[in-house]
Amino acid sequence: MSEGGDKHAAVKLVRLIGLGIRGRGAIIGVEQVRETARRGKLHLAIVASDAAGNSRDKVAPLLKARGIAMIVGPTAAELGAAVGREKAAMVGIVDQRLAAGIRALYESAPQDDREEELG
């Protein structure tokens, strides 16, 4: 979700991620996302829109091989605020219902607001 796009959807996304962290339905960090995906427990990955390409490159092949969707979300600072950190490059969703809710929110956002397709 890009800056200047549907602010309401971006705010909802950040809130959902925050709820996921508090409810233990989400994990924080590139290494955590990789390890959780390897164990088959990850349902969705959200990468910060300004995350380093290296961070994406570390997980993208694994996610693709496992059929786990990765979406581009808010900035690292916004993602970090949602999870109680200064910055976060990546958040993984381990709760299946939360992942479905985030996907639905993402898919309902205007096409121009999506940077990467689910898949």
C-alpha positions as CSV (number, residue, x, y, z in Angstrom):
1,M,0.0,0.0,0.0
2,S,1.6,3.1,-1.2
3,E,1.7,6.6,0.4
4,G,-1.1,8.8,-0.7
5,G,-3.3,5.8,-1.4
6,D,-6.3,4.7,0.6
7,K,-5.3,5.9,4.0
8,H,-8.3,4.2,5.6
9,A,-7.1,0.8,4.4
10,A,-3.6,1.5,5.5
11,V,-4.8,2.5,9.0
12,K,-6.9,-0.7,9.2
13,L,-3.9,-2.8,8.1
14,V,-1.7,-1.3,10.8
15,R,-4.4,-2.0,13.4
16,L,-4.8,-5.6,12.3
17,I,-1.1,-6.1,12.5
18,G,-1.0,-4.6,16.0
19,L,-3.8,-6.9,17.1
20,G,-2.0,-9.8,15.6
21,I,1.1,-9.0,17.6
22,R,-0.8,-8.6,20.8
23,G,-2.7,-11.8,20.2
24,R,0.4,-13.8,19.2
25,G,-0.9,-14.2,15.7
26,A,2.0,-12.4,14.1
27,I,5.8,-12.4,14.3
28,I,8.4,-9.7,13.7
29,G,11.5,-9.7,11.6
30,V,13.0,-11.2,8.5
31,E,14.7,-14.1,10.2
32,Q,11.6,-14.9,12.2
33,V,9.5,-14.9,9.0
34,R,12.0,-17.2,7.3
35,E,12.1,-19.7,10.1
36,T,8.4,-19.7,10.5
37,A,7.9,-20.2,6.8
38,R,10.4,-23.1,6.8
39,R,8.3,-24.8,9.6
40,G,5.1,-24.4,7.6
41,K,3.5,-22.1,10.1
42,L,3.4,-18.9,8.1
43,H,0.2,-17.8,6.3
44,L,1.2,-14.3,5.0
45,A,4.3,-12.0,5.0
46,I,4.0,-8.2,5.0
47,V,7.1,-6.4,3.9
48,A,7.7,-2.7,4.6
49,S,7.5,-0.6,1.4
50,D,10.9,0.9,2.1
51,A,12.6,-2.4,3.2
52,A,16.0,-3.1,1.7
53,G,16.0,-5.3,-1.3
54,N,18.2,-7.7,0.6
55,S,15.5,-8.3,3.2
56,R,13.0,-9.2,0.5
57,D,15.6,-11.3,-1.4
58,K,16.2,-13.4,1.8
59,V,12.5,-14.5,2.0
60,A,10.9,-14.2,-1.4
61,P,12.2,-17.5,-2.9
62,L,11.2,-19.4,0.2
63,L,7.7,-17.8,0.3
64,K,7.2,-18.5,-3.4
65,A,8.3,-22.1,-3.1
66,R,5.9,-22.6,-0.1
67,G,3.0,-20.7,-1.8
68,I,2.9,-18.1,0.9
69,A,1.7,-14.6,-0.2
70,M,3.9,-11.6,0.4
71,I,2.4,-8.1,0.2
72,V,4.0,-4.7,0.4
73,G,2.6,-2.7,3.3
74,P,3.4,0.5,5.0
75,T,6.8,2.0,5.7
76,A,9.2,0.3,8.1
77,A,8.5,3.1,10.7
78,E,4.7,2.6,10.3
79,L,5.1,-1.2,10.5
80,G,7.3,-0.8,13.5
81,A,4.8,1.5,15.3
82,A,2.2,-1.2,14.7
83,V,4.4,-3.8,16.5
84,G,5.9,-1.7,19.2
85,R,9.3,-1.1,17.6
86,E,11.1,1.8,16.1
87,K,11.1,0.1,12.7
88,A,10.2,-3.3,11.3
89,A,11.2,-4.5,7.8
90,M,8.8,-7.5,7.8
91,V,6.0,-9.0,9.8
92,G,4.7,-12.5,9.4
93,I,1.1,-13.6,10.1
94,V,0.8,-17.0,11.7
95,D,-2.9,-16.8,12.5
96,Q,-4.9,-18.1,9.5
97,R,-8.0,-16.0,10.2
98,L,-5.9,-12.8,10.6
99,A,-4.1,-13.5,7.4
100,A,-7.4,-14.0,5.6
101,G,-8.6,-10.6,7.0
102,I,-5.5,-8.8,5.9
103,R,-5.7,-10.4,2.4
104,A,-9.3,-9.3,2.1
105,L,-8.4,-5.7,3.1
106,Y,-5.5,-5.7,0.7
107,E,-7.5,-7.0,-2.2
108,S,-10.2,-4.4,-1.5
109,A,-7.7,-1.5,-1.7
110,P,-7.7,0.4,-5.0
111,Q,-5.4,-1.3,-7.7
112,D,-3.2,1.8,-7.7
113,D,-2.6,1.3,-4.0
114,R,-1.1,-2.1,-4.4
115,E,2.6,-2.5,-5.0
116,E,2.8,-6.2,-5.2
117,E,0.2,-8.8,-6.0
118,L,-0.6,-11.6,-3.7
119,G,0.5,-15.0,-4.8
